Amino acid sequence: MTTASESAGPIKVGVITDQSGPLSFMGIGNANVARMVIDDINANGGLLGRELELYLEDSETMDSVGAEKATKLIQQDRVDVIFGGIYSSMREAIKGPAVVDGKKLYIYPEQYEGQECDPLIFCTGPVPAQQVEPLIPWLMQKTGAKSFYLPSADYIWPHTLNRKVREVVTANGGAIVGEEYFPLDHTDYRATIDKITSSGAEVVFNTIVPPGLTPFLELLYESGFTRRGGSLVCTYFDENFLNLVPAAHVEGLYSCLDYYQNVDDSFSTELISRYDTLYPGDAKFTAGSACSGMFRGLRLWAAAVAEAGSLDQEDVIKALDHAKIDHGPGGPAEMVPGQHHVRMNMYIAQAHNGRFEVVENLGIIDPQECVQGTQ
């Protein structure tokens, strides 16, 4: 006898991520996490008595391709939910066909600039209130640094994040001594390094992204910036990024994320051990690469579907608005009602000899994002 849930077929989960192109070292990890979590859910009976079916698409680190894949998932595959995107420009590319046109629930897993306030979008990575606001005062107090230089990629995330950096630095008695923006594929930073040196900047707060990231870091290292006592900060930097560059180029770099592999709570340790066994290789389970946000997003969505008792999108959104998980990478997590962003543990870490060491456990921090319907 066929039950109603079986006749309804599988629940279709769409995931778009950069499995090729400059961000493939991040996106492959996202794809792995999606496979792992969905396999786990299916091994435990699925959701609503139905199996989950993963529809995995490669955005190729090209916004136009991401938009095409979102269109395919909505119109052809008719998925029930969409996850994915790393760059904020990719989120915007997915948002058009998935949310604006397709009216589909979309969960974005990456740390980003905040201020996404759409009733159909939930964000499961950290935002400036969880990264910039605790990190900069801590760094200024620890190092005595007052002057910041902001070399940046020219798209929405750096522009918005840098406004918050300027606000927090000046509120704490510091100054921005330089702020520059470059195309994502820009690779010649010699003039910028000269400006950093002549400015006397004590902190370089970097938002340059791949592929320009590695040549910038090499030139900054060769300039002797950190050897002279300068501090390098990059809030998305994680263990996957450490694999991209010689350890010396990022020795002492500060980052602030929701999870590092140095975090040793028992759930996180077991999770990473399982991931490494399933997916050995260079695509590590990391936070800056959105793996932690992908895990968290899938688990929070699954909890919401279970509570709603159906896939009715309005009911799922209502449940997702207050969904929580007791265990996740870095600790528990829960949606802040009305904000569509996550309250979670945050950590400051510093790179030493090619590894990140947590130097400050910041505890649970609220995202402080916009409340739905008030923007």
Buried (B, 14 or more C-beta within 10 A) or exposed (E): EEEEBEEEEBBBBBBBBBBBBBBBBBBBBBBBBBBBBBEBBBEEEBBBEBBBBBBBBBBBBBBEBBBBBBBBBBEEBEBBBBBBBBBBBBBBBBBBBBBEEBEBBBBBBBBBBBEBBBEBBBBBBBBBBBBBBBBBBBBBEEBEBBBBBBBBBBBBBBBBBBEBBBBBBEEEEBEBBBBBBBEBEBBEBEEBBEBBBEBEBBBBBBBBBBBBBBBBBBBBBEBEBBEEEBBBBBBBBBBBBBEBBEEBBBBBBBBBBBBBBBBEBEBBEEBBEEBEEEBEEEBBBBBBBBBBBBBBBBBBBBBBBBBBEEBEBEBBBEBBBBBBBEBBBBBBBBBBEBBBBBBBBBBBBBBBEBBBEBBBEBEEBBBBBBEBEEE
